[in-house]
Every structure is written in structure tokens, then in C-alpha cells.
Amino acid sequence: DHRPPYSVQDLSAIRVPALFVWCREDEITPLKWGEEFAAAVPGARLSVLNGCGHFPNLEKPNDFNQAVLEFLRQLKK
């Protein structure tokens, strides 16, 4: 990706529950970005899906939906 990743300062300003769903084999936005993004957002979660590239909702829709549902369930507790 030719764009620079979001800064820690930008991300640390997020104050709502956040879930980052990332594909382990993403060659456009590397997993390292997802790890850094999730670490910068207070209380954020990172769900990493194996066997997909850049579009987890299209490539692994069941896994993507499960990650989102689990995240939402945790918010209800």
C-alpha cells in the first residue's frame, strides 16, 4: 500500500469499542499494521483470519461474521 498507516496519535483518540479483522496473508495491508492499530486503540480487539488475503468479509465470510458476532456478544456482557 502506498499510503502511510494511521498514526498512533490518530488511533489512540478512538474511544468506542473497536474490532480489527485482518487476514494473515494480506499483501496490501500487512498484518503488522493490524497488530499496531489494535495496540494503539484503547481496548481494541484484533481478530486474525487465516487463509485469506485482503477481503475477509468476501474471502472468509463465515469466519468474518463469527469474529464480528463474538465481538458484539462481548460488548453485551
Stockholm file with secondary structure:
# STOCKHOLM 1.0

chainA/1-77         DHRPPYSVQDLSAIRVPALFVWCREDEITPLKWGEEFAAAVPGARLSVLNGCGHFPNLEKPNDFNQAVLEFLRQLKK
#=GR chainA/1-77 SS CCSCCCCHHHHHTCCSCCEEEEETTCSSSCHHHHHHHHHHSTTCEEEEESSCCSCHHHHSHHHHHHHHHHHHHHHHC
#=GC SS_cons        CCSCCCCHHHHHTCCSCCEEEEETTCSSSCHHHHHHHHHHSTTCEEEEESSCCSCHHHHSHHHHHHHHHHHHHHHHC
//
